[in-house]
């Protein structure tokens, strides 16, 4: 007896196509906009995507200097004068900028993980921003006669979660991360001897 359900090979083809739709760029967005399968269902803000973050991390990883050379104690020494101090800081920040970036991210991660209240505050901010963004997709959000764009939505979410950040001591955490970053990166950049290629560039620069 015929029925509307696919059978045999047709069933396999139908299941494969359904599975492909989960990750395809053709999946429909609830608001009528095209999406990117499962990732589209996260309703990420315009201009933000997991692929962009992955591309940024890949670029940083490709330009990172070997960590063994980065922490090699034999290449550390006290600068002879203030001029050499400035040269080292400028050149090392340019040479090891990817390494310094990952150190900065690591300090942020450590600060967040070691503070449960800060984790809760970030979750409140993310949830508020997510809900506000979903509402803006359904209909335009207007506040004081102005439509709320993406930065305005983030600001509103920040205002909503501000009391939680205050209770979590976010201000102290920010100053701790900035202070630790400046100390670690500044110390390394000042005491790390320049690479031979950097020295050659300095000698070739016109006086």
Backbone bond lengths (Angstrom), bond angles and torsions (degrees), N, CA, C in turn:
res aa  C-N    CA-C-N  psi(-1)  N-CA   C-N-CA  omega(-1)  CA-C   N-CA-C  phi
1 X - - - 1.461 - - 1.533 109.26 -
2 X 1.321 119.07 121.63 1.469 121.30 -176.45 1.508 110.93 -64.82
3 X 1.297 114.65 148.40 1.468 121.28 177.05 1.518 108.47 -144.36
4 X 1.371 115.77 169.64 1.459 120.59 -177.46 1.514 113.11 -80.31
5 X 1.340 118.80 -10.48 1.460 121.67 -177.22 1.509 110.30 -79.22
6 X 1.337 120.59 137.56 1.450 122.87 178.43 1.511 110.54 -69.73
7 X 1.334 117.14 148.72 1.459 122.26 -178.57 1.515 109.25 -129.30
8 X 1.354 116.24 160.14 1.447 121.57 173.39 1.511 113.31 57.93
9 X 1.377 115.24 -133.40 1.458 120.94 -177.66 1.512 110.95 -63.42
10 X 1.354 116.59 -33.50 1.463 119.96 179.90 1.522 110.97 -61.65
11 X 1.348 115.64 -34.15 1.465 119.99 179.41 1.524 110.59 -67.06
12 X 1.373 115.81 -41.38 1.446 119.41 179.17 1.512 111.24 -64.63
13 X 1.323 116.74 -42.39 1.460 120.78 179.25 1.515 110.55 -62.61
14 X 1.360 115.68 -41.47 1.457 119.87 -178.95 1.522 111.63 -64.77
15 X 1.358 116.36 -41.26 1.454 119.95 179.74 1.518 110.98 -66.08
16 X 1.354 117.44 -39.64 1.458 120.64 178.87 1.511 111.50 -63.45
17 X 1.338 115.80 -40.27 1.460 119.19 -179.57 1.516 110.90 -67.24
18 X 1.346 116.97 -37.20 1.458 120.20 178.79 1.523 110.55 -65.79
19 X 1.364 115.74 -41.83 1.453 119.29 179.40 1.516 110.73 -64.87
20 X 1.342 116.11 -37.81 1.457 119.39 179.09 1.502 111.75 -65.55
21 X 1.325 117.82 -33.02 1.457 121.01 -178.06 1.524 112.09 -63.99
22 X 1.361 116.46 -25.21 1.455 119.12 -178.23 1.512 111.43 -64.07
23 X 1.358 115.53 -31.18 1.448 118.76 -175.70 1.520 112.55 -114.86
24 X 1.323 117.89 0.69 1.456 120.18 -176.56 1.512 111.01 -80.68
25 X 1.335 114.76 161.48 1.456 120.74 178.65 1.516 111.65 -80.70
26 X 1.320 116.69 -0.28 1.457 120.26 -177.29 1.514 112.61 -93.25
27 X 1.335 116.96 -6.89 1.461 119.34 -176.81 1.512 109.89 -61.57
28 X 1.301 115.96 138.42 1.467 120.48 -175.61 1.501 111.07 -78.72
29 X 1.308 116.11 141.70 1.464 123.01 176.29 1.520 108.40 -90.07
30 X 1.311 118.16 144.94 1.466 119.72 -178.51 1.516 113.31 -57.21
31 X 1.324 117.33 -24.18 1.458 118.63 -179.21 1.518 112.25 -95.34
32 X 1.321 116.39 6.19 1.450 119.54 178.16 1.509 113.44 97.40
33 X 1.334 117.97 -7.19 1.447 120.87 179.50 1.511 109.42 -88.02
34 X 1.348 116.13 151.91 1.444 120.87 177.90 1.510 109.94 -64.89
35 X 1.317 117.00 151.02 1.449 119.91 -179.47 1.491 111.13 -128.89
36 X 1.301 116.83 -164.72 1.454 122.95 179.23 1.514 108.59 -133.56
37 X 1.345 115.53 61.58 1.446 120.86 176.86 1.507 112.66 62.23
38 X 1.347 115.58 -134.46 1.460 121.09 -178.53 1.523 110.96 -61.39
39 X 1.342 116.16 -39.62 1.466 119.06 -179.08 1.510 111.10 -63.70
40 X 1.335 116.78 -32.65 1.461 119.14 179.15 1.515 110.99 -67.07
41 X 1.332 116.07 -30.04 1.462 119.38 -178.78 1.525 111.86 -70.43
42 X 1.345 116.36 -11.23 1.462 118.57 173.44 1.518 111.12 -76.44
43 X 1.364 116.07 -13.52 1.472 121.54 178.96 1.520 110.58 54.41
44 X 1.347 116.05 53.05 1.457 120.26 178.30 1.522 109.50 -66.57
45 X 1.338 118.15 146.77 1.456 120.76 178.58 1.513 111.42 -59.22
46 X 1.328 116.37 152.31 1.449 121.12 178.32 1.521 109.57 -59.23
47 X 1.336 115.47 139.81 1.452 120.33 179.15 1.516 113.32 88.04
48 X 1.354 117.65 -9.41 1.456 121.27 178.56 1.518 109.33 -117.21
49 X 1.319 116.80 134.99 1.455 120.20 178.16 1.520 108.66 -156.13
50 X 1.348 116.78 153.98 1.467 119.22 177.37 1.517 112.23 -59.26
51 X 1.345 117.67 -33.00 1.461 120.40 -179.29 1.519 111.15 -65.30
52 X 1.338 117.71 -36.04 1.466 120.53 178.37 1.523 110.71 -65.48
53 X 1.334 116.41 -43.81 1.466 119.89 178.64 1.524 110.80 -63.60
54 X 1.338 117.24 -41.62 1.462 121.18 179.59 1.523 110.82 -64.64
55 X 1.344 115.90 -40.63 1.462 119.78 179.05 1.526 111.01 -63.23
56 X 1.352 116.80 -41.08 1.460 120.61 179.26 1.521 110.85 -64.07
57 X 1.336 117.19 -43.39 1.464 121.12 179.71 1.525 110.33 -65.48
58 X 1.336 117.23 -40.43 1.471 120.58 179.49 1.524 111.17 -63.18
59 X 1.337 116.56 -39.35 1.470 119.67 178.60 1.519 110.41 -64.53
60 X 1.330 115.95 -41.85 1.455 119.64 178.41 1.528 111.66 -64.80
61 X 1.307 116.69 -42.89 1.463 120.50 -179.10 1.520 111.11 -65.33
62 X 1.346 116.29 -34.33 1.465 119.90 -179.41 1.529 111.66 -68.95
63 X 1.338 116.83 -30.18 1.465 120.65 -176.73 1.524 113.14 -98.39
64 X 1.327 116.89 4.50 1.463 119.67 -177.21 1.525 109.90 -73.86
65 X 1.315 116.23 143.34 1.465 121.46 176.71 1.521 109.91 -87.29
66 X 1.351 117.95 150.63 1.473 119.91 -178.87 1.527 111.51 -55.24
67 X 1.321 115.61 132.52 1.462 119.85 -177.37 1.530 111.93 -66.28
68 X 1.343 116.93 -28.81 1.465 119.57 178.35 1.529 110.61 -63.31
69 X 1.329 115.94 -40.18 1.464 120.08 176.97 1.527 111.00 -73.90
70 X 1.321 115.93 -32.51 1.459 121.32 -178.82 1.523 111.55 -62.24
71 X 1.346 117.90 -36.57 1.470 122.07 -176.23 1.525 112.29 -109.83
72 X 1.337 117.36 13.01 1.464 121.00 -179.34 1.532 109.67 -64.79
73 X 1.339 116.97 112.22 1.460 121.88 -174.94 1.526 112.57 -65.27
74 X 1.339 117.55 -23.90 1.457 120.29 -179.00 1.524 111.89 -69.37
75 X 1.348 116.68 -15.95 1.459 120.17 -177.68 1.531 112.55 -100.81
76 X 1.322 115.69 15.34 1.468 119.91 178.84 1.528 109.40 -109.27
77 X 1.309 115.36 137.58 1.458 120.51 177.08 1.524 109.19 -159.05
78 X 1.311 115.78 161.57 1.458 120.87 179.57 1.530 109.89 -76.46
79 X 1.326 118.04 130.89 1.473 119.21 177.54 1.522 110.80 -62.48
80 X 1.350 116.47 140.85 1.461 120.88 -175.22 1.524 112.62 -72.12
81 X 1.321 116.61 -30.87 1.463 119.66 -178.60 1.524 109.12 -154.06
82 X 1.322 115.71 178.06 1.463 120.56 -177.21 1.523 111.70 -66.81
83 X 1.338 116.38 -33.44 1.461 119.82 178.44 1.517 111.65 -63.23
84 X 1.332 116.75 -44.74 1.456 120.25 178.03 1.522 110.91 -66.63
85 X 1.331 116.02 -36.28 1.468 120.36 176.20 1.530 110.84 -57.26
86 X 1.326 117.26 -47.83 1.471 121.24 -179.73 1.522 111.46 -65.30
87 X 1.344 117.16 -41.04 1.462 120.92 179.33 1.525 111.00 -61.51
88 X 1.320 115.58 -43.40 1.470 119.26 -179.61 1.527 111.18 -63.64
89 X 1.324 116.84 -46.43 1.468 120.06 -178.00 1.520 110.63 -60.25
90 X 1.330 116.62 -47.66 1.468 120.49 -177.28 1.530 110.81 -63.82
91 X 1.328 117.01 -48.67 1.461 120.55 -176.05 1.524 112.11 -70.66
92 X 1.333 117.44 -41.39 1.464 119.67 -178.00 1.524 111.92 -68.93
93 X 1.318 117.25 -35.98 1.460 119.49 176.41 1.530 110.06 -62.43
94 X 1.326 116.66 -37.12 1.469 120.48 177.83 1.530 111.25 -72.62
95 X 1.336 116.22 -38.87 1.467 120.42 -176.93 1.522 112.38 -73.45
96 X 1.334 116.29 -42.57 1.473 121.05 -173.92 1.532 112.28 -107.44
97 X 1.333 117.68 26.54 1.465 119.19 -174.72 1.524 112.44 -60.42
98 X 1.342 118.30 -35.15 1.471 120.08 179.20 1.521 110.81 -70.27
99 X 1.329 116.82 -39.96 1.468 119.96 176.36 1.525 110.74 -61.54
100 X 1.318 116.06 -43.58 1.465 120.21 179.32 1.532 111.29 -64.52
101 X 1.332 115.92 -35.59 1.466 119.62 178.81 1.524 110.80 -62.14
102 X 1.335 117.08 -44.26 1.465 120.23 -179.65 1.530 110.98 -69.87
103 X 1.326 118.23 -31.70 1.466 120.39 174.14 1.520 109.96 -63.88
104 X 1.320 116.63 -44.18 1.466 121.55 178.75 1.527 110.72 -61.06
105 X 1.341 116.89 -45.48 1.466 120.49 178.64 1.521 111.29 -64.68
106 X 1.337 116.34 -36.57 1.460 119.88 178.22 1.519 112.39 -65.15
107 X 1.339 116.78 -39.18 1.463 120.48 177.48 1.528 111.32 -65.99
108 X 1.343 115.72 -39.29 1.471 119.27 176.69 1.522 110.55 -62.54
109 X 1.343 115.97 -45.50 1.466 120.46 -179.71 1.522 110.81 -62.13
110 X 1.336 116.90 -42.36 1.466 120.17 179.20 1.524 110.60 -62.39
111 X 1.339 115.98 -42.25 1.464 120.00 -179.10 1.528 110.82 -63.26
112 X 1.339 116.30 -40.59 1.470 120.21 -178.32 1.531 110.96 -69.41
113 X 1.346 115.66 -46.65 1.460 120.04 -176.62 1.524 111.27 -65.35
114 X 1.344 117.13 -34.53 1.462 120.56 -177.27 1.529 112.69 -81.51
115 X 1.337 117.67 -1.42 1.466 120.66 -179.82 1.534 109.58 -128.22
116 X 1.326 118.29 96.24 1.475 120.61 -179.50 1.529 112.88 -58.13
117 X 1.327 117.71 -37.36 1.465 120.01 179.52 1.518 111.69 -64.42
118 X 1.333 116.27 -34.99 1.459 119.78 177.68 1.528 110.67 -68.09
119 X 1.322 116.37 -35.24 1.470 120.43 174.90 1.525 110.44 -62.11
120 X 1.335 116.21 -42.83 1.465 120.35 178.61 1.522 110.35 -64.04
121 X 1.334 116.93 -42.04 1.464 120.53 179.60 1.523 111.23 -62.51
122 X 1.323 117.32 -42.41 1.468 120.84 177.95 1.519 110.90 -64.70
123 X 1.345 116.30 -37.53 1.462 119.66 178.18 1.524 110.80 -65.72
124 X 1.335 117.01 -39.51 1.476 120.74 177.12 1.522 110.36 -63.43
125 X 1.338 116.85 -44.39 1.465 120.70 178.46 1.520 111.21 -61.47
126 X 1.342 117.08 -47.30 1.461 120.79 -179.33 1.526 111.06 -62.53
127 X 1.340 116.79 -42.08 1.461 120.24 179.17 1.513 112.21 -65.12
128 X 1.339 116.94 -42.84 1.461 120.49 178.79 1.519 111.31 -63.82
129 X 1.322 116.30 -44.27 1.468 120.06 179.24 1.520 111.14 -63.66
130 X 1.333 116.49 -40.55 1.464 121.33 -179.70 1.526 110.89 -62.46
131 X 1.334 116.43 -46.17 1.472 120.47 -179.41 1.523 110.98 -65.46
132 X 1.333 116.70 -42.75 1.464 120.25 179.59 1.522 110.48 -62.86
133 X 1.326 116.13 -41.28 1.470 119.54 -179.75 1.527 111.25 -66.11
134 X 1.323 116.62 -39.22 1.468 119.62 177.58 1.523 110.58 -62.38
135 X 1.327 116.48 -41.97 1.461 120.16 178.50 1.522 111.43 -62.87
136 X 1.348 116.46 -36.33 1.467 119.61 -179.96 1.520 111.48 -70.04
137 X 1.343 117.05 -26.96 1.467 119.76 176.65 1.522 111.25 -73.40
138 X 1.327 116.63 -33.73 1.463 120.52 179.80 1.527 111.14 -73.72
139 X 1.320 116.75 -41.33 1.464 121.11 178.45 1.526 108.77 -158.39
140 X 1.314 117.05 153.87 1.456 121.20 -177.80 1.528 110.53 -63.20
141 X 1.325 114.92 133.07 1.460 120.31 176.32 1.522 108.91 -96.33
142 X 1.317 116.79 125.92 1.456 122.30 -177.71 1.526 108.78 -121.07
143 X 1.333 116.34 130.36 1.449 121.70 177.97 1.531 108.24 -132.51
144 X 1.334 116.27 123.40 1.468 122.23 -178.32 1.529 111.39 56.31
145 X 1.336 114.76 37.06 1.459 120.20 176.28 1.507 114.70 81.39
146 X 1.350 118.77 3.31 1.462 121.48 -179.45 1.520 110.05 -120.07
147 X 1.342 114.59 138.66 1.457 119.41 177.81 1.527 109.20 -73.04
148 X 1.332 116.10 137.04 1.455 120.94 -178.08 1.527 110.20 -82.64
149 X 1.342 116.48 112.45 1.449 119.68 174.44 1.533 109.32 -88.01
150 X 1.339 117.39 -171.35 1.465 120.77 -173.69 1.530 112.75 -61.58
151 X 1.345 120.35 -47.79 1.474 119.14 177.44 1.528 112.96 -61.70
152 X 1.349 116.54 -36.91 1.466 119.29 177.87 1.531 110.91 -64.60
153 X 1.334 116.00 -39.08 1.464 120.04 179.03 1.523 110.99 -64.19
154 X 1.345 116.01 -41.57 1.464 119.68 177.59 1.528 110.77 -64.54
155 X 1.347 116.63 -39.14 1.452 120.19 177.89 1.514 112.26 -64.06
156 X 1.341 116.39 -40.63 1.461 120.60 178.47 1.529 110.62 -65.22
157 X 1.338 116.30 -41.70 1.468 119.62 177.28 1.523 110.67 -63.54
158 X 1.346 116.35 -37.08 1.459 119.86 177.45 1.516 112.11 -65.31
159 X 1.345 116.29 -39.34 1.462 120.28 178.71 1.524 110.78 -65.08
160 X 1.350 116.84 -39.11 1.462 120.76 179.68 1.526 111.10 -65.92
161 X 1.336 116.37 -40.09 1.470 120.21 -176.14 1.523 113.10 -90.83
162 X 1.351 117.64 -0.22 1.470 121.02 -177.58 1.531 113.06 -56.27
163 X 1.345 119.75 -44.58 1.479 118.47 179.15 1.527 112.83 -58.63
164 X 1.339 116.49 -36.71 1.471 119.31 -179.68 1.523 109.96 -69.59
165 X 1.350 116.63 -40.78 1.466 119.51 177.15 1.533 110.58 -62.72
166 X 1.333 115.99 -37.24 1.466 119.45 179.72 1.525 110.34 -65.22
167 X 1.338 116.29 -42.96 1.465 120.05 177.91 1.526 111.20 -64.96
168 X 1.344 116.74 -32.12 1.464 120.80 -178.22 1.526 112.30 -80.03
169 X 1.335 117.15 -5.85 1.460 119.59 -178.31 1.512 112.53 69.91
170 X 1.332 116.65 40.39 1.466 120.69 -176.54 1.521 111.85 -63.29
171 X 1.331 116.64 -34.54 1.463 119.14 179.69 1.511 111.95 -59.70
172 X 1.333 116.30 -45.84 1.465 120.60 178.75 1.529 110.90 -64.26
173 X 1.340 116.24 -36.64 1.464 120.16 179.57 1.530 111.03 -65.49
174 X 1.336 116.34 -41.98 1.465 120.13 179.07 1.521 110.79 -61.98
175 X 1.350 116.63 -45.73 1.460 119.54 179.94 1.527 111.15 -65.70
176 X 1.339 117.24 -33.65 1.462 120.22 177.99 1.524 110.26 -65.70
177 X 1.336 116.65 -45.45 1.470 120.28 -179.67 1.522 110.62 -63.16
178 X 1.346 117.16 -44.84 1.455 120.34 180.00 1.534 111.27 -64.26
179 X 1.330 116.20 -43.35 1.465 119.60 179.47 1.514 112.21 -64.08
180 X 1.345 116.34 -46.02 1.467 120.12 179.73 1.524 111.24 -64.21
181 X 1.343 116.54 -38.55 1.470 120.46 179.31 1.522 110.78 -64.84
182 X 1.328 116.69 -47.06 1.467 120.15 179.96 1.528 111.19 -62.80
183 X 1.333 116.89 -39.20 1.466 120.06 -179.49 1.527 111.21 -67.19
184 X 1.330 117.08 -49.47 1.471 120.88 -176.49 1.530 110.81 -66.77
185 X 1.333 116.31 -51.10 1.461 119.91 -177.10 1.524 110.75 -69.03
186 X 1.342 116.87 -42.27 1.453 119.66 179.74 1.521 112.51 -62.51
187 X 1.327 116.80 -42.61 1.466 120.48 179.38 1.526 110.92 -64.54
188 X 1.329 116.10 -44.51 1.468 119.28 -179.47 1.525 110.70 -64.58
189 X 1.323 116.94 -45.82 1.462 120.29 -177.26 1.530 111.84 -65.30
190 X 1.326 117.27 -32.79 1.464 120.55 -177.47 1.526 112.50 -78.78
191 X 1.347 117.78 -36.07 1.459 120.66 -174.36 1.531 113.81 -99.95
192 X 1.335 116.61 -11.45 1.472 119.07 178.53 1.525 109.21 -79.51
193 X 1.341 115.86 123.67 1.458 119.94 178.79 1.520 110.58 -65.71
194 X 1.323 116.12 149.77 1.458 120.73 -177.73 1.523 110.47 -70.86
195 X 1.328 114.87 150.45 1.455 120.91 174.40 1.526 109.18 -68.81
196 X 1.363 118.37 152.34 1.474 120.40 178.75 1.520 113.34 -54.63
197 X 1.348 116.42 -36.82 1.462 119.21 179.98 1.529 111.19 -66.07
198 X 1.324 116.73 -35.17 1.463 120.41 178.04 1.530 111.30 -69.14
199 X 1.332 115.93 -36.40 1.460 119.60 177.96 1.523 110.68 -65.84
200 X 1.337 115.99 -39.35 1.458 119.44 178.12 1.525 111.24 -62.75
201 X 1.321 116.28 -39.70 1.462 119.61 178.46 1.528 111.13 -64.01
202 X 1.338 116.73 -37.94 1.458 120.05 179.12 1.524 111.63 -65.91
203 X 1.343 116.30 -39.56 1.464 119.57 -179.84 1.525 111.28 -69.93
204 X 1.335 116.20 -29.18 1.466 119.96 -178.14 1.516 112.90 -82.89
205 X 1.335 117.37 -16.26 1.447 120.14 -179.74 1.519 110.95 -67.70
206 X 1.352 118.07 136.72 1.467 119.91 179.67 1.517 111.28 -67.18
207 X 1.302 116.30 142.04 1.459 122.26 179.66 1.536 109.95 -83.22
